[in-house]
């Protein structure tokens, strides 16, 4: 088999494997709802429950990126998938809150698959196609949407405990397919005796910190809202779990599938241009989503007049759909920055940036729950995200935009190379 066909085969089976891993990683976004009801959890406890798998999936990302550079993505990805199968199966037998938290930590290893697959896939393609290839692979984020189609049907038909048992079988099948159709190229290995602590020194690079901040929004926010949206629809609009999951998929699906388009746009127009527009679209959407359902009274010449102001379920879903598209593009553009600026160190830097994004996905659901318990306002989750986007816009303006000619004869040159 020639290199081109091997590269395509690696890309396809890696994307399949990542989709399944992401589906498993987001499992609590659906089964957490009946578990919350059975255990009587408050919003903060529910946020911790959904976020626990995200913690280990985030913390493992840096070492996985390093190991992928050193040992190759095929071995690292297959080992990771095999490790999660027993934990996924055991989840169906958990009964106490602490059972779910402990087993969730091991199930969460599946979330680290991104840092193994990204450098593995990228090295099979030339630099001018790496953004597109990583975007295709990153479309495995749509596993969050697949989870919203599969899990509710299993919950309604057989109870929540059937979901982890079915998911364990799916993960095992994906592992077999991945191993049969993936390949190894010794030329892709990066010989290194660098220690883990040495790799973390990359955090001293202000550019890496900035990309961590961007990714905590476009990926961390995506993970957090994917976990949070089903119960948000149930609580805010009174929907049953299948309808809520279907509408929540309107955010998760484009947020995964369109990542490849974001990769292509980043290859063509540059990571900076795409990221700048992503942040502005996010800012507008989150501003509108932040407004709580409000009833108010105005004294008129004819007496008090009552008014209601707030998003209905259709407007809300439309804004979430647009936000999902923007974040899909943003996830690809951040990694285009990395492949452009750190070509010999993609595994390590992508692991660090992925860690930051994953930690965002861990912390945000807990903060969403705490804000909900504190204020009683469900849209406080979007208020928090709105503030975080403000930080990134200001940071990007001072470090990139002020040094860039956005209008005039030189603007297109930067767009192509910046």
Secondary structure, 3 states (H helix, E strand, C coil): CCHHHHHHHHHHHHHHHHHHHHHHHCCHHHHHHHHHHHHCCCHHHHHHHHHHHHHHHHHHHHHHHHHHHHHCHHHHHHHHHHHHHHHHHHHCCCCCHHHHHHHHHHHHHHHHHHHHHHHHHHCCCCHHHHHHHHHHHHHHHHHHHHHHHHHHHHHHHHCCHHHHHHHHHHHHHHHHHHHHHCCCCHHHCCCCCCCHHHHHHHHHCHHHHHHHHHHHHHCHHHHHHHHHHHHHHHHHHCCCHHHHHHHHHHHHHHHHHCHHHHHHHHHHHCHHHHHHHHHHHHHHHHHHHCCCCEEEEEEECCEEEEEEECCCHHHHHHHHHHHHHHHHHHHHHHHHHHHHHCCCCHHHHHHHHHHHHHHHHHHHHHHHHHHHHHHCCCCHHHHHHHHHHHHHHHHHHHHCHHHCCCCCCCHHHHHHHC
